[in-house]
Amino acid sequence: MAPGADAALLVVDVQNDFLPGGALAVPEGDAVIPLINRIAPRFANVILTQDWHTPDHLSFASQHPGKAPFDMAAMPYGEQVLWPDHCVMGGPGAALHADLSIPHAQLVIRKGHHRGVDSYSAFLEADRRTRTGLDGYLASRNIRHLFIAGLATDFCVAWTAIDARQLGLEATVIEDACRGIDLNGSLARAWRDMEALGVQRIRSDMVG
């Protein structure tokens, strides 16, 4: 599967806080880095995302007295998983991992910077109204097919892939270049939801 000029690699949230030793580490999250580094040169177009939260973000359990990480809380846009403090804007945990080597990446999308709204998808925040601008960028570049890798499969990767399909784009998740959190069966649900919308599922050795 050779990516053409209308394709882009979208690398989701390969940040220190999501990697081993980080505040919200995804199991084996660091395993995606060499795979992403290997396939990235095959794409003329590469986009990165960063989770980018205010220090007092309302998705943090620390902002809800009596709540613990992974509890649920009612937000104006629906039920919200409460997370450990992570990816605080400008902090070391929010930085892209130093081993990620994609010097030709053209765009970084930062998401989750509105205090009251979490953001998993690279397209729309969790209120499902606030856009990041990624859809407009892709349209202006005539990019119609996203190959998605990164963290975590069942949250930011899945929400991004689903939104891509709903916006009329082709979406392919590079399965071995992603890792999931799998919170109460969330990984299996994410794959079912993605496949129901026509998201393709490949391995990194199929990109070429």
N, C-alpha and C positions, 0 to 999 in steps of 0.2 A: 504494500500500500504506500505508494509514493505521494507525499504531499505536494500539491501544485501551488500555483501563485495565489489561488483563492482560499488557501488553508493557513491556519495559524496554530502553533503550539501555545496552549494556555497553561502556565505553571502556577498552581494554586497554593499559596500560603506555606512555602517551604521556609519557615521562620524558626528562630531558636526556641521559642516557647512551645512549639509543636513537635520538637525533636527530643530525643532522650536527654533527660536532665532539665527540660523546660517545665514551665508552670502547668502546661496542659499537653503533656507529651502523648503523641500517638504511638502506640506500640510499633517498633521497628520503623519509625518514620524516617530515620536516616538512610534506610535501604533504598529509598527512591532517588537519592541524589546522584549516584553514579549512572543510573539508568537515564535520568533526565539529561545529564551532561552528555551522555553518548548520543541520544537521539536529537537533541536541540539543533546541532549544526545541519540537520537534514531539512530544517524549516527556514524559509526566507523570512517568515513573520513569527515573532515570539512576543508574548505578553506575559507579564508577571502580576500576581496579586499579593497584597499584604493586608492582613487583619490589622486594624489601626484604631485602637480604642482610647477614649479619654480615661484618665486615672479613676474617675468615679462613674464608669459606665454602668448603666442599669442592668446589663446582663451579668454583672459580677455578683456572686453570692454575698460578697462583703458589703454590698449596698442594701442588703435586705436583712435587718436584724432577725435573728432566730432561724435563718435559712442557712443551709450548707451547700457546697458545690454539688451539682447534679440534682438538687431539688428543682421543683417547678414553681413558677410565679406567674400570676396573671398580669399581662401587659396590655396596653390599649389595642395592640394588634393581635393578641391571642396569647396562648400559653408559651412560656419561654423557659428553656433550660437555663439554670443559673450555673455559671462557670467560675472556676478559680480566676482571680485577676490574671490577665494574660495580654500579651501584645499591646502594651501601653505605648502610645505614640511617642516616638523618639527614644524609647528605652531599649536596652540590649535584647530583651526578649522579642521585640517586634522586628528586629533586624533579619534580613534574609541570611540564611546560613552561609558562612564564609566559603564552604566547599562548593556551593552552587556556582557554576561557571558558565554563564550565558552572556558574554559581552555584547552580542548583537541583539539582545532584547530591546524592543523599541518603546515599550509602554509599561508603566507600573500603575495598576489600579489599586487605590487604597479604599478599604471598605470598613464600615463599622465605626466611623468617626463621629456620627451623631450620637450624643450621650444616651438618648432614650430609645434607640432602635438598634437591635442587633443586625448583623448582616452576614449571611453565609454565601449567597450567590454573588458572583462577579457582576451580575447585571442589575439585580434589584435587592434592596434591603428587605428586612423581615416584615415590614409593613406592607410589602408588595406594591408600593407606590413610588418610593424614592429610588431613582435610577442613578447608577454610577457613571453613565455616559459611555459604557463599553459598546452598547448596541450601535450608537451613532458612529463611534470610531470604526467599528467593523464595516458598517455600511459605506463609510467614506473611503475605505480601503478596498472595497469589493471583496471582502473576506466572507465566505459562505460556509466554511467547514472548520470547526474547532476540534482539535485533538487535545484532550484534557488530562493532565497529570498533577500529582501533588497530594495535599492533605486537607481534610480527611475525606476518604471516599464517601462516607455516609452523611456528611454534612456539606462542607463547602464545594466539594467536587460534584456531588449529586445535585445539589440545588443549582449549580451553574449549568450542568448538562441539561437538566430539565428545563430551565429557563431558555437555554439556547434553542431547544427544540420548539418550545412554545413561541419563540420569536421567529421561527421559520428557518433556523440554521441547521445544518448537519452537525451532529455531535458524536464524537468517538472518545470513549474513556480508555486510557492505556492502563489496563488493570494492574500489571505488576509494577508500574511506576506510580502507584497510589497505595496508601495504607488507610485503614479505617479505625474508628474508635470502638464501634460495635457496642453502643449503649442500649441495653434492653432489646436486642434484636434489630437495632437500627441499620446494620450493614445489609442484612438480607432484604429488609424493606426497601432500602435505597436502590438496590439492584432491581427489584421487582418494579419499582416506580419508574426507573430509568428505561428499562427494557420495554415497558408498556407504552412509552412515548417514542420508541424507535431509536434510542441511544445505542450506538454500536459499542462493542466490547472487544478489545484486541490486546495483544501483548506487545511489548516494546520491540521484540525481534521481528515483528510484522511491519514495522515502519521502515521504509527504505525506498 
